């Protein structure tokens, strides 16, 4: 049974930082590209960042988060991270961890990130 558990959300002031983590189980974690998506109120879900399973972990980012967010993975711990710096109110959303392609599994509840003063 595939499980992706995402602790680490919360509230932060603009300009602050937060690190999300995603603990995976039920599949061979090191074999899959992993990604973070987010969905803000009233908006469609969007891909935030992706890290490959090979090639030293090649990464891709949405233009809106480039230079501020960093995705990484620890295959020994079956965990993928999203370090979010210089947070903006528009980063407020529910964040989801997914293995790729995202249609492999159903969407979980995600973790809420709120950026406000």
TARADA-V614007 format. One record per residue. N is the residue number from 1. OMEGA is omega in degrees with one decimal (NA if undefined). Layout:
N OMEGA
N OMEGA
This chain:
1 -179.3
2 175.1
3 175.1
4 -175.4
5 -171.9
6 172.2
7 168.7
8 176.7
9 178.0
10 -178.7
11 178.3
12 178.3
13 175.9
14 -176.9
15 -178.6
16 -177.7
17 179.1
18 174.9
19 174.5
20 172.9
21 -179.9
22 -179.5
23 -174.2
24 175.3
25 176.1
26 176.7
27 -179.0
28 -171.1
29 -174.3
30 -177.5
31 -172.6
32 163.9
33 -179.8
34 -175.7
35 170.1
36 173.4
37 173.1
38 176.0
39 177.9
40 179.7
41 177.4
42 -178.4
43 177.7
44 176.7
45 -178.9
46 175.2
47 -179.8
48 -176.2
49 -177.4
50 178.3
51 -174.9
52 179.5
53 -177.3
54 175.5
55 179.2
56 177.9
57 176.4
58 -174.6
59 173.8
60 -178.4
61 169.0
62 -178.9
63 -175.4
64 -177.3
65 -179.5
66 179.6
67 -179.8
68 -177.7
69 176.4
70 175.4
71 178.0
72 -179.8
73 174.7
74 -175.8
75 178.6
76 -178.8
77 -177.6
78 -174.4
79 172.3
80 -175.0
81 170.2
82 176.1
83 -176.4
84 179.4
85 177.9
86 -174.4
87 -179.4
88 177.2
89 -179.8
90 173.2
91 177.6
92 -176.3
93 166.6
94 -177.4
95 -177.0
96 173.0
97 -179.1
98 166.3
99 -173.9
100 -2.6
101 -171.5
102 179.8
103 177.5
104 -173.8
105 175.6
106 178.8
107 176.5
108 -179.0
109 -179.5
110 178.6
111 -175.7
112 171.6
113 -179.6
114 179.5
115 -179.9
116 177.4
117 NA
